[in-house]
Amino acid sequence: MTADTRQLTSLATDLTKAAKNVQPVASAAVRKTAADIIRDAQIAAPVRTGNLRNSITADITDYPAVVSAEVGPTAEYGAYVEFGTSKQAPQPYLGPAADRHVPVLETALTRLLTQGLP
C-alpha cells in the first residue's frame, strides 16, 4: 500500500506560512488591548497619592507560538482597592477596564482565526 503525501506536505507548508503571518497581527492586537486596559484603569483608579495609578502596567509575553499580556498594578494594595476589605468598600478600576476591552480582542482574534489575515 502506498500513500501520496504531497497534499499533506503542501498543507503543512501553508499552515507554517499562515502562523508566521498571524503572529504579528495577534501580537499587535494583544498589545493594543493591554494599552487600552492600562489607560482606562489609570483613569478609573482612585487617586490619593497617584502611586496606584502610576503602578498599573502590563507584562507582555511574545513568543512565536504564544502572546499574552498580564495587566495590573505593582502597588501591593491594588487588590484591596479593587475588591475592598472588611473596612473599605471596593473601588473597581481594573476589572471594568478589562471588561470593556477583552471582548474586542476576542472578536478580533476569532476573526483572524476564522477568516485569515485582513
C-alpha positions in Angstrom: 0.0 0.0 0.0 1.3 3.4 -0.9 0.1 6.9 0.1 0.5 10.2 -1.7 1.7 12.7 0.9 2.2 15.7 -1.4 -1.1 17.3 -0.4 -0.3 16.8 3.3 3.2 18.3 2.8 1.6 21.2 1.0 -0.9 21.7 3.8 1.9 21.7 6.4 3.8 24.3 4.4 0.7 26.5 4.1 0.0 26.3 7.9 3.6 27.2 8.7 3.3 30.3 6.5 0.0 31.3 7.9 1.3 31.0 11.5 4.2 33.4 10.6 1.7 35.9 9.2 -0.9 35.6 12.0 1.6 36.0 14.9 2.4 39.7 14.3 -1.3 40.6 13.9 -2.2 38.7 17.1 0.7 40.3 18.9 -0.4 43.8 17.9 -4.0 43.1 18.9 -2.9 41.9 22.4 -0.5 44.8 22.9 -3.2 47.4 21.9 -5.7 45.7 24.2 -3.2 45.8 27.1 -2.5 49.5 26.4 -6.3 50.3 26.3 -6.9 48.5 29.6 -4.0 50.3 31.2 -5.3 53.7 30.0 -8.8 53.0 31.2 -7.7 51.6 34.6 -5.4 54.5 35.2 -8.3 56.9 34.5 -10.7 55.0 36.8 -8.2 54.3 39.7 -8.9 56.3 42.8 -6.1 58.8 43.5 -4.7 59.7 46.8 -1.0 59.9 46.0 -1.0 58.6 42.4 1.0 55.6 43.3 -1.7 53.1 42.4 -2.5 54.8 39.1 1.2 55.0 38.2 1.8 51.4 39.1 -0.6 49.9 36.5 1.4 48.3 33.8 1.5 45.2 31.5 3.9 42.3 31.4 3.8 41.2 27.7 4.9 37.7 26.7 5.5 37.4 23.0 7.0 34.2 21.6 6.4 32.7 18.2 3.6 30.4 19.4 2.3 32.4 22.4 1.4 36.0 23.0 -0.2 37.2 26.3 -0.4 40.2 28.5 -0.8 40.4 32.2 -2.2 43.8 33.2 -2.3 45.1 36.8 -0.8 47.3 39.5 2.5 46.7 41.1 1.3 48.5 44.2 0.7 45.8 46.8 -2.6 47.3 47.9 -4.1 47.3 44.4 -6.3 44.2 45.0 -7.6 45.8 48.3 -8.8 48.8 46.4 -10.3 46.7 43.5 -12.1 44.2 45.7 -12.5 46.1 49.0 -11.8 44.9 52.5 -13.9 44.4 55.6 -13.4 48.1 56.4 -13.3 49.6 52.8 -15.8 49.3 50.0 -14.5 48.1 46.7 -13.4 50.7 44.1 -13.2 48.6 40.9 -10.8 50.1 38.3 -9.1 47.2 36.6 -12.0 44.8 36.2 -14.3 47.3 34.4 -11.4 48.3 32.1 -10.8 44.7 31.1 -14.5 44.0 30.7 -14.6 46.8 28.1 -11.6 45.7 26.1 -11.2 41.9 26.3 -14.4 41.2 24.2 -13.0 43.4 21.4 -9.7 41.4 21.5 -11.6 38.1 21.5 -13.6 39.2 18.4 -10.5 40.3 16.6 -8.7 37.1 17.3 -11.7 35.0 16.4 -12.0 36.8 13.1 -8.3 36.4 12.5 -8.5 32.6 13.0 -11.7 32.1 11.0 -11.2 34.5 8.1 -7.4 34.8 7.9 -5.4 37.9 7.6 -7.0 41.2 6.6 
